[in-house]
Amino acid sequence: MAKSQEKSLFETGWYKSLRYNVIPPIFVLIFTAAVQWLALLGDNPCPLDLEQCPRLLGSVYAWILTCSYLLWVFVWLWIPDKKFKGPVSPEGEIPEYQDNGFQFYVATCILFCALQFMNPLLSAIIVDNFPEILACLSIVALLLCVWLCISGRIIKGKVQQGASFVYDFYRGCELHPKFLGCDAKQLTVSRLGMSLWQVLILAAFFVGPKQAPEVVSLALQTIYIAKFFWWENGYYTTLDITYDRAGYYLCWGGSVWIPALFPLSQMAYGYGY
């Protein structure tokens, strides 16, 4: 009897309202705004200055860098290569992932270092445009999340009982949706977010002083990221991938929150703090 009452409480009433109608929009608004607020605050003493508003849409340099990097990521997901099959989903689906994560990671590092050698100002441009790059990433990720929600909820009819459009946008409708032939989770979390973390800390290192703290910070983060890509197939068997749907929480978080938050210690050196 007690268990039945507890189950009823969580399926109706205030808990259901909080879960489906209150928490998702608050989460989306707070975290989306927080990324740009922190970026502008770190780059300018007065982020509320109206002159800063256009930066929320990115810049020419930022869009060129973002689109170029997205193309690089897509190329590595499109080229014919080995496939890794993940665990069977509760719906009976067997997801397939591109099995070239470590090669992609090494090639990305080599290419970036080569471009930096040919254009010594590249890293400075990236660091100077960091807030604008985050704005571009956020716009792209939000558009992707809208497409995923429309595709899953309206086109494929995968609607969770009691869930609003905002909740499906926030949590996602499908476990393993595809976008331009690529697994949405592999695209946003692994290939985009994690690799951008590496690129950003390399850029900050090239711009900042080359002293012990900077070297140690770069080395520790690089070891962690390299380990992730070496073990990338293992990541596709974790709860994040097997049970979390592809929505704002996972895809926007992977595309924007990771490169916005995780490189901050190294970016501080790049900004000269």
C-alpha positions, 0 to 999 in steps of 0.5 A: 500500500505504501509503495503504491501511494509513493508511486502515485505521488511521483507520477502525479501532483507536484512532482510531475509538474516539477519534473516535466514543466518547471525544472527543464525550462529553468535548467535550459535558461540558466545554463545557456545564459551562464555559459555566455555570462561567464565567457563575457565576464572573463573577457570584459569587466562589464558584461552587461554593457549593451555593446557586448550584445552582438557577441552573443551571436558570435563573430566572423572569426568565431563562425569560420573557426566553428564551421571549419571545426565542425566540418573536420569532425563530420569528415572523421565520422563520414569516412569509411572505417570500422564500426563499434556496436553498442549494447542493445537498447531497451527498444531493441536497437543496436547502435553503431559508432565510428571506431576511429576515435583515437586516430581522430584525436591524434590527427586533430592535435597534429593538425592544430599544432601544424596550423599553429606553426604556419600561423603563429597568431591562430591560438591568439585568435582562438583565445580572443574569440573564446566567448564568441566561439561559445556563442556559435557552439551554443546556437548550433547546439540549440538548433540541433536540439530543436531538430532532434525534438521535432524529429523524435516527437513529431516525425517519429511520434516518440513522445513520453507519457505526460512529457511536454515539448520543453521536457522532450527538448531538454531530455530528448526523445530518442536514445540513438538518433542520427544527424547527417548520418552520424550518431548524435551523441558521438557527434556532440559529446565525444567528437565535438566537446571532448576534442574541443577541450583539447584544442582550447587548452593547446591554444591557451598554452601557446598564447600563455607563459610556458612555466611549470603550472601551465605545463602541468595543467596542460599535461594532466588534462591532455592525459585525461582526454587522450585516455578518453579517446583511447577508451572511446568505445568503452564510453559508449557502454556507459549509462550516459549513452545507453540510457540518457536520451539525446536532447539538450541535457546531453547534446548541448552539454557535450557541445557547449558546457564541456568546452566552456567549463573544462578548459577554464583553468588553462584559459586563465593562463592564456588570458594572463590571470 
